[in-house]
Amino acid sequence: MAVLYTRELPGGGFVAIESLSSDDGVHRARLSVERRNELDRRDGHERPVIAELEGSSRAAVFDELYRIAVDNVAIARGIMRWQAARQRERGGEGKR
């Protein structure tokens, strides 16, 4: 895995685009968000992945994820989708 892009988020944290290893010629990358200011995460916890794409070229996959990474509203929407999916996986815990 290689980090292709990072930027700080307003209010702390950062967004990162990471290239994923592949042996089949398909290019894969993901967009993750670290919402915490501190660099260390608790053991066993990973950054939320709000988008993951694959395609025939590294540039095409990067360009699509970059459009999300530079847009704070798109990032917020991605985090909301990630949180909703997590709640569904947990059987609706934390609903208000």
N, CA, C and O of each residue as an XYZ file, in Angstrom:
384
protein
N       0.851     -1.171      0.000
C       0.000      0.000      0.000
C       0.899      1.237      0.000
O       1.879      1.309      0.741
N       0.545      2.206     -0.843
C       1.308      3.446     -0.934
C       0.349      4.626     -0.831
O      -0.725      4.613     -1.432
N       0.734      5.634     -0.077
C      -0.071      6.844      0.055
C       0.184      7.703     -1.177
O       1.323      8.058     -1.481
N      -0.902      8.032     -1.883
C      -0.803      8.829     -3.104
C      -1.087     10.305     -2.853
O      -0.589     11.172     -3.571
N      -1.898     10.587     -1.821
C      -2.316     11.967     -1.564
C      -2.808     12.085     -0.134
O      -3.468     11.177      0.370
N      -2.498     13.185      0.522
C      -3.074     13.512      1.831
C      -3.299     15.014      1.905
O      -2.621     15.801      1.244
N      -4.264     15.383      2.724
C      -4.453     16.798      3.046
C      -5.137     16.884      4.400
O      -5.900     16.002      4.794
N      -4.840     17.973      5.101
C      -5.467     18.210      6.394
C      -6.900     18.663      6.186
O      -7.232     19.307      5.191
N      -7.741     18.313      7.147
C      -9.138     18.719      7.120
C      -9.352     19.901      8.049
O      -8.653     20.032      9.055
N     -10.307     20.763      7.728
C     -10.626     21.859      8.634
C     -11.052     21.292      9.991
O     -11.868     20.372     10.047
N     -10.523     21.817     11.050
C     -10.906     21.347     12.375
C     -10.115     20.150     12.855
O     -10.352     19.662     13.961
N      -9.186     19.666     12.058
C      -8.335     18.560     12.469
C      -8.557     17.309     11.666
O      -9.578     17.150     10.996
N      -7.602     16.435     11.741
C      -7.653     15.189     10.999
C      -7.131     15.381      9.588
O      -6.631     16.447      9.229
N      -7.257     14.316      8.791
C      -6.779     14.382      7.417
C      -7.523     13.367      6.564
O      -8.207     12.479      7.074
N      -7.374     13.520      5.262
C      -7.915     12.592      4.280
C      -6.724     12.015      3.506
O      -5.741     12.715      3.264
N      -6.817     10.736      3.119
C      -5.711     10.101      2.401
C      -6.235      9.209      1.286
O      -7.235      8.510      1.446
N      -5.541      9.247      0.155
C      -5.791      8.304     -0.938
C      -4.623      7.333     -0.925
O      -3.461      7.737     -0.969
N      -4.948      6.044     -0.863
C      -3.925      5.008     -0.800
C      -4.113      4.019     -1.939
O      -5.225      3.560     -2.202
N      -3.019      3.698     -2.607
C      -3.028      2.676     -3.642
C      -2.961      1.317     -2.965
O      -2.185      1.130     -2.027
N      -3.762      0.369     -3.426
C      -3.789     -0.971     -2.841
C      -3.027     -1.933     -3.741
O      -3.083     -1.819     -4.966
N      -2.332     -2.858     -3.150
C      -1.562     -3.848     -3.903
C      -2.481     -4.712     -4.757
O      -3.595     -5.051     -4.357
N      -1.987     -5.061     -5.945
C      -2.770     -5.893     -6.851
C      -1.833     -6.693     -7.746
O      -0.850     -6.168     -8.268
N      -2.154     -7.960     -7.911
C      -1.364     -8.819     -8.791
C      -2.088     -9.131    -10.101
O      -1.545     -9.830    -10.956
N      -3.315     -8.613    -10.262
C      -4.120     -8.981    -11.419
C      -4.208     -7.891    -12.487
O      -4.999     -8.013    -13.422
N      -3.408     -6.826    -12.364
C      -3.411     -5.768    -13.368
C      -4.505     -4.740    -13.198
O      -4.555     -3.764    -13.946
N      -5.390     -4.939    -12.221
C      -6.450     -3.970    -11.937
C      -5.914     -3.012    -10.884
O      -5.321     -3.438     -9.893
N      -6.122     -1.729    -11.100
C      -5.645     -0.715    -10.168
C      -6.735     -0.436     -9.132
O      -7.888     -0.177     -9.475
N      -6.344     -0.494     -7.864
C      -7.290     -0.269     -6.772
C      -6.730      0.786     -5.834
O      -5.525      0.851     -5.589
N      -7.633      1.612     -5.315
C      -7.238      2.627     -4.340
C      -8.428      2.907     -3.437
O      -9.576      2.618     -3.775
N      -8.118      3.482     -2.275
C      -9.190      3.821     -1.346
C      -8.949      5.199     -0.764
O      -7.827      5.705     -0.726
N     -10.043      5.784     -0.313
C     -10.024      7.102      0.319
C     -10.443      6.905      1.767
O     -11.547      6.439      2.046
N      -9.559      7.262      2.679
C      -9.874      7.118      4.097
C      -9.789      8.477      4.779
O      -9.142      9.404      4.292
N     -10.460      8.563      5.916
C     -10.530      9.825      6.656
C     -10.121      9.568      8.098
O     -10.651      8.674      8.758
N      -9.176     10.359      8.576
C      -8.817     10.345      9.990
C      -9.423     11.597     10.601
O      -9.011     12.714     10.290
N     -10.394     11.404     11.461
C     -11.108     12.547     12.037
C     -10.457     13.050     13.316
O     -10.859     14.089     13.839
N      -9.475     12.346     13.824
C      -8.824     12.721     15.080
C      -7.623     13.624     14.805
O      -6.996     13.550     13.749
N      -7.324     14.469     15.775
C      -6.146     15.325     15.652
C      -4.857     14.579     15.948
O      -3.822     14.850     15.340
N      -4.921     13.637     16.883
C      -3.699     12.920     17.244
C      -3.352     11.894     16.170
O      -4.227     11.409     15.452
N      -2.084     11.577     16.071
C      -1.625     10.663     15.029
C      -1.902      9.211     15.364
O      -2.129      8.403     14.463
N      -1.888      8.868     16.632
C      -2.070      7.474     17.036
C      -3.537      7.124     17.170
O      -4.331      7.899     17.703
N      -3.886      5.948     16.681
C      -5.243      5.408     16.851
C      -5.173      4.352     17.935
O      -4.105      3.818     18.235
N      -6.312      4.061     18.511
C      -6.347      2.968     19.479
C      -6.047      1.670     18.752
O      -6.379      1.519     17.577
N      -5.420      0.737     19.448
C      -5.108     -0.560     18.859
C      -6.360     -1.215     18.296
O      -7.403     -1.239     18.948
N      -6.253     -1.744     17.084
C      -7.367     -2.462     16.474
C      -8.353     -1.585     15.734
O      -9.305     -2.098     15.147
N      -8.154     -0.278     15.744
C      -9.072      0.628     15.062
C      -8.400      1.194     13.816
O      -7.261      1.656     13.863
N      -9.127      1.148     12.704
C      -8.609      1.689     11.457
C      -9.411      2.913     11.052
O     -10.542      3.111     11.497
N      -8.807      3.728     10.202
C      -9.506      4.920      9.699
C     -10.708      4.488      8.870
O     -10.649      3.472      8.178
N     -11.793      5.246      8.931
C     -12.949      4.948      8.076
C     -12.581      5.074      6.598
O     -11.987      6.069      6.183
N     -12.936      4.069      5.814
C     -12.751      4.101      4.363
C     -14.089      4.521      3.774
O     -15.082      3.803      3.891
N     -14.109      5.696      3.137
C     -15.379      6.220      2.622
C     -15.556      5.972      1.135
O     -16.647      6.175      0.601
N     -14.498      5.536      0.455
C     -14.613      5.184     -0.970
C     -13.480      4.240     -1.326
O     -12.358      4.374     -0.837
N     -13.795      3.281     -2.188
C     -12.788      2.358     -2.691
C     -13.141      2.069     -4.142
O     -14.269      1.686     -4.452
N     -12.176      2.254     -5.024
C     -12.430      2.099     -6.460
C     -11.395      1.196     -7.103
O     -10.302      0.995     -6.572
N     -11.758      0.661     -8.249
C     -10.809     -0.077     -9.075
C     -11.046      0.302    -10.519
O     -12.153      0.681    -10.901
N     -10.001      0.197    -11.317
C     -10.111      0.538    -12.726
C      -8.901      0.072    -13.497
O      -7.978     -0.519    -12.938
N      -8.915      0.345    -14.798
C      -7.857     -0.142    -15.677
C      -6.598      0.723    -15.627
O      -5.536      0.295    -16.078
N      -6.711      1.940    -15.078
C      -5.521      2.793    -14.974
C      -5.453      3.438    -13.595
O      -6.467      3.796    -12.997
N      -4.235      3.570    -13.122
C      -4.021      4.201    -11.814
C      -4.509      5.650    -11.833
O      -5.081      6.129    -10.854
N      -4.283      6.342    -12.945
C      -4.678      7.747    -13.057
C      -6.193      7.924    -12.955
O      -6.667      8.838    -12.279
N      -6.949      7.060    -13.620
C      -8.409      7.168    -13.592
C      -8.958      6.947    -12.188
O      -9.853      7.664    -11.741
N      -8.415      5.954    -11.504
C      -8.864      5.667    -10.137
C      -8.491      6.827     -9.224
O      -9.310      7.270     -8.419
N      -7.259      7.324     -9.344
C      -6.823      8.444     -8.520
C      -7.674      9.681     -8.774
O      -8.109     10.340     -7.830
N      -7.915     10.004    -10.050
C      -8.689     11.209    -10.389
C     -10.072     11.190     -9.735
O     -10.528     12.203     -9.206
N     -10.726     10.048     -9.775
C     -12.072      9.944     -9.195
C     -12.024     10.129     -7.679
O     -12.850     10.850     -7.119
N     -11.084      9.497     -7.023
C     -10.968      9.650     -5.568
C     -10.503     11.052     -5.184
O     -10.907     11.579     -4.147
N      -9.664     11.651     -6.008
C      -9.187     13.012     -5.749
C     -10.344     14.011     -5.739
O     -10.368     14.928     -4.919
N     -11.302     13.831     -6.651
C     -12.468     14.721     -6.690
C     -13.207     14.718     -5.352
O     -13.717     15.749     -4.915
N     -13.260     13.567     -4.714
C     -13.904     13.470     -3.398
C     -12.988     14.067     -2.330
O     -13.446     14.810     -1.463
N     -11.707     13.746     -2.391
C     -10.750     14.145     -1.351
C     -10.618     15.653     -1.190
O     -10.334     16.133     -0.092
N     -10.820     16.403     -2.263
C     -10.662     17.862     -2.179
C     -11.974     18.568     -1.869
O     -11.996     19.793     -1.756
N     -13.057     17.831     -1.730
C     -14.398     18.400     -1.518
C     -14.882     18.057     -0.105
O     -15.255     16.917      0.172
N     -14.872     19.053      0.784
C     -15.262     18.819      2.181
C     -16.690     18.298      2.310
O     -16.968     17.485      3.192
N     -17.586     18.743      1.460
C     -18.974     18.270      1.510
C     -19.039     16.802      1.100
O     -19.750     16.019      1.729
N     -18.313     16.422      0.063
C     -18.284     15.021     -0.365
C     -17.693     14.137      0.733
O     -18.155     13.014      0.938
N     -16.695     14.625      1.426
C     -16.108     13.868      2.537
C     -17.140     13.702      3.649
O     -17.293     12.608      4.193
N     -17.842     14.768      3.988
C     -18.874     14.691      5.037
C     -19.961     13.683      4.648
O     -20.414     12.906      5.488
N     -20.376     13.693      3.395
C     -21.375     12.725      2.927
C     -20.840     11.291      3.031
O     -21.559     10.379      3.440
N     -19.579     11.107      2.659
C     -18.962      9.795      2.756
C     -18.902      9.297      4.188
O     -19.145      8.118      4.448
N     -18.584     10.177      5.111
C     -18.553      9.805      6.529
C     -19.943      9.444      7.010
O     -20.102      8.487      7.768
N     -20.957     10.191      6.587
C     -22.336      9.870      6.995
C     -22.765      8.516      6.450
O     -23.411      7.748      7.163
N     -22.420      8.202      5.197
C     -22.738      6.882      4.630
C     -22.002      5.779      5.386
O     -22.574      4.725      5.664
N     -20.738      6.020      5.717
C     -19.946      5.047      6.459
C     -20.568      4.799      7.837
O     -20.674      3.652      8.271
N     -20.979      5.871      8.524
C     -21.597      5.726      9.841
C     -22.920      4.967      9.753
O     -23.206      4.118     10.597
N     -23.724      5.267      8.739
C     -25.010      4.575      8.568
C     -24.795      3.082      8.297
O     -25.511      2.242      8.842
N     -23.826      2.760      7.469
C     -23.534      1.350      7.174
C     -23.061      0.635      8.436
O     -23.422     -0.517      8.678
N     -22.272      1.308      9.216
C     -21.784      0.723     10.475
C     -22.925      0.453     11.444
O     -22.947     -0.576     12.118
N     -23.869      1.379     11.511
C     -25.030      1.181     12.387
C     -25.866      0.000     11.911
O     -26.348     -0.786     12.727
N     -26.042     -0.133     10.585
C     -26.799     -1.269     10.056
C     -26.105     -2.587     10.401
O     -26.756     -3.565     10.769
N     -24.772     -2.602     10.277
C     -24.009     -3.806     10.603
C     -24.160     -4.187     12.070
O     -24.146     -5.368     12.416
N     -24.303     -3.199     12.917
C     -24.440     -3.432     14.358
C     -25.885     -3.651     14.773
O     -26.188     -3.776     15.959
N     -26.757     -3.695     13.810
C     -28.158     -3.932     14.119
C     -28.919     -2.714     14.615
O     -29.896     -2.831     15.355
N     -28.452     -1.533     14.192
C     -29.173     -0.304     14.521
C     -28.814      0.308     15.859
O     -29.505      1.216     16.320
N     -27.745     -0.166     16.499
C     -27.335      0.425     17.773
C     -27.063      1.900     17.585
O     -26.561      2.322     16.543
N     -27.389      2.668     18.578
C     -27.082      4.086     18.552
C     -28.074      4.933     17.794
O     -27.828      6.122     17.588
N     -29.207      4.353     17.363
C     -30.207      5.162     16.659
C     -30.833      6.131     17.622
O     -30.987      5.848     18.810
N     -31.192      7.281     17.093
C     -31.866      8.290     17.926
C     -33.287      8.437     17.509
O     -34.021      9.237     18.089
